[in-house]
Amino acid sequence: MEAVQNSQEKPIAVQMSGIVKHFPGVLANDHVDFTLLKGEIHALLGENGAGKSTLMNILAGLYHPDAGTIVVNGKICHFNSPRDAIHAGIGMIHQHFMLVPSMTVTENILLGLEEPRFRLRLPYYDEQISALGERFGMKVDPKARIWQLSVGEQQRVEILKMLYRGAEILIMDEPTAVLAPAEVEELFHTLRRMREEGKSIIFISHKLNEVTSIADRVTVLRRGKVTAAGLPLAGVSRAELARLMVGREVVFNIQKKPVQPGEVVLKVENLHALNDRGLPALRGVSFEVRRGEIVGLAGVAGNGQRELAEVITCMRKAEKGHVWVGGEEITNCNVSKGIRKGVAHIPEDRNHVGTAPNLSVTDNVILKKYKEPPIASGWMLNHVAATGYAEDLKKGFEILVPTVETPVRLLSGGNLQRVILAREISAQPQLLIAVQPTRGLDVGAIEGVHRLLLAQREAGAAILLISEELEELIDLSDRILGIYEGQIMGEVTDGNIEAIGLMMTGTRLENAPVSQEAHHE
Amino acid sequence: MSESTLNQRKSNWLPFTVEVEPRLTPPPAWFSWALTIGLIIFALLIGALVIAFAGGNPWAAYSHIARASFGSIGVLSDTLVKAIPLMIVGLACTIAFRMRIWNIGAEGQFFLGAFGASAVVLTPILPSDSPQWLFILTMLIFGMAAGAIWGFIPGYLKAKFNVNEVISTLMLNYIAVSWNNYWIYAVWTEGGFQMSRMFPRNAWLPRLTDFADRVPAFGGLTVHFGLVLAILAAIVVWLILYRSQWGYEIRVVGDNPPTARYAGIPIARNTVLVMMLSGALAGLAGMSEISGVVHRLQGAISPGYGYTGIIVAWLAKLNPFAVIPVAIFFGALILAGREIQPSGIPKMIQGIILVCLIASDFLMRNKIRIRRKGEA
């Protein structure tokens, strides 16, 4: 650990105080104070939705704060646009790069600058950019076109873009999320070089190992509030950071009847899969779910949860490994076989995957039943049976709609989720995969979803609950697995929130299953 | 990044400001149909303006169109004859568009349907003294099969290689026309003319006028059995879309492909099947035209029925039964339009209707609010 000793003597680069930012229904930043020193790498740690990005978007001039002041190098600043922020020497590098693929590195860096007035003396600028890159240990061919570059190289172009504009303060929004391990090392090397040159860097992350290896100090946010301000990282344990990040709340336990878990329903063994970009998302996942138990999967978004749910429901191809449901292998079979085997799936995206928005409630609830009698009769659909079935579900699950012929796009989030739950649960599944089942719902709707999940558990279904809401996981689950970068980091049975926080941030518990691929740490 | 300036057009010379806001709740169901009727009237008004500029009397022109297409039983029958292929092609487009497959190739599938039906007579597949019912049935099957093959090609390319169906179906239209030309110029030519010989009477679809000896009022009415085929096709398409499992799959895929994948509905297979059905229907239109009206294979069998069918399907909001009245309206435009001008104004009105139709989508999604200056 290379913490800088005499941090007190460094001048203050940025002082944000009392920052408040409301979004409809959310208080994203609640009187946040944040101090950045010159020549330090300052990590900003927090869960999804803790308010890290909001705070930094305010500093970068993308959002206006509702209250609070920003002082940069001793001067009070009011940023109206990112251009103002860059003018004050603050540049933000977003997770999604803003580059024109068909243009060269130099052209992208010059884009929007006033400098080459009429004649583009590209060779001159090529040289300048080359030199700038070398100064910070970043090798980039200025003549290369963006589409030819790897993600890591594109990130370097983004950094160069900011350095070229004279940025003294760089905000990096989860810069390692898109990088391969080797590229992460290179990035860290560059960041250290920039620190030596006196630049200040804000490093947004939720990965503890990265934070402890690169940053000098850390500020932790939780639900829009600061839980640790400018803590020097020397002498702080990971467990303490994890606790600061996820908190230790009094957990209200809902009535959960004891159920003796029965035989294994879902068995996953050494599962490997790629994400949409073709990068490894699952790297040797193994676990089991039994009848009558809820197994929670905790993890920060983007660590392979979505891909895992999709592989189990046969919507995504497994590269390696096996999935068994009820003793029968369903690895890479087609989706309808999984449905026939009794796999129900509450997808993450209610509007775009879980339902067909312009079709009626009836059409949506028969989505997985339209080939079975009595709704199917020969090649026809029995319209009367389908409508009757929809009416029954409407009553049974208290779906609030004028008629079952109403298109579901008119339904509120809670009602829409009830349509999906009604469809999935009424199939009496032996395995239920619930992904973020309560995201975006109000309190009443959340409780309804929780009660339905527990009822399924008592009815003997095996449930895999994937959620980012830790309280929900602890309330409902019999066991909680932690997933991090496509690997299971261990299992918690007593709701130990600190241990869950450690798993989510990449620390392997002793009881973690041995993966067949070496961890890159 | 300030959003407030986006939706407001400042106009200083008007006493009011026009603001556009997105609709938060969808408009009521009647609004969509009212809008359709409104935009037809709007298109006719623009047409009237153009006629007036050209020195004509718009009122006289429009009343002439109305008289020439609906004025008597005779012209009504002629209107229907024009409307029949539009109905069937409109249905072909309806079923494809329902799954959001943009079949622009109905024109080519129409030509192939005409070719398939003609082949039964001209190859010949059936002896020329076969009974009429056998002729019609065989022509029906061959015409639809030929259209289905022409639909299968782009469908398979889309399902297998993700080839954009708009391009492939459009290109296949040109091939279909040239294919027909080859046969009428080289193989089935009648004495060097670019047309085949006339079909024997028993290969004709029955027309009302054929029964004039029994019902004298039918004399001269050329409306043919294709009308029955078109109405049957509308019923079948409706049954498929709203009462069959396959149609259910089509509607789910068309509304939201990820949901279809999530429910295990085979998208690729349905893409091929729907393109084949769409092609078969367009082929049926070609067969009905060749056997009901033209009675021989020749070059000019379609004044762009395949393209007008696209407009018909859209204007009918992809509702199979609404296709029928809309097709009759367009049939009238084609027939009576010819009375006032061979090509110009009526074609232009069709075009304006389509443009208005596409533009009206904006009104479905946005509210227009007009405010007087000074009001907050």
Interface residues (C-beta under 8 A of the other chain):
Chain A: L62 S81 T313 C314 M315 N334 V335 S336 K337 G338 I339 H345 P347 D349 H352 V353 G354 T355 A356 P357 N358 L359 D363 I366 L367 K368 Y370 K371 A376 W379 M380 L381 H383 R409 L410
Chain B: M1 T25 P26 L239 Y242 R243 S244 Q245 W246 G247 Y248 R251 V252 D255 N256 P258 T259 A260 R261 Y262 A263 G264 I265 P266
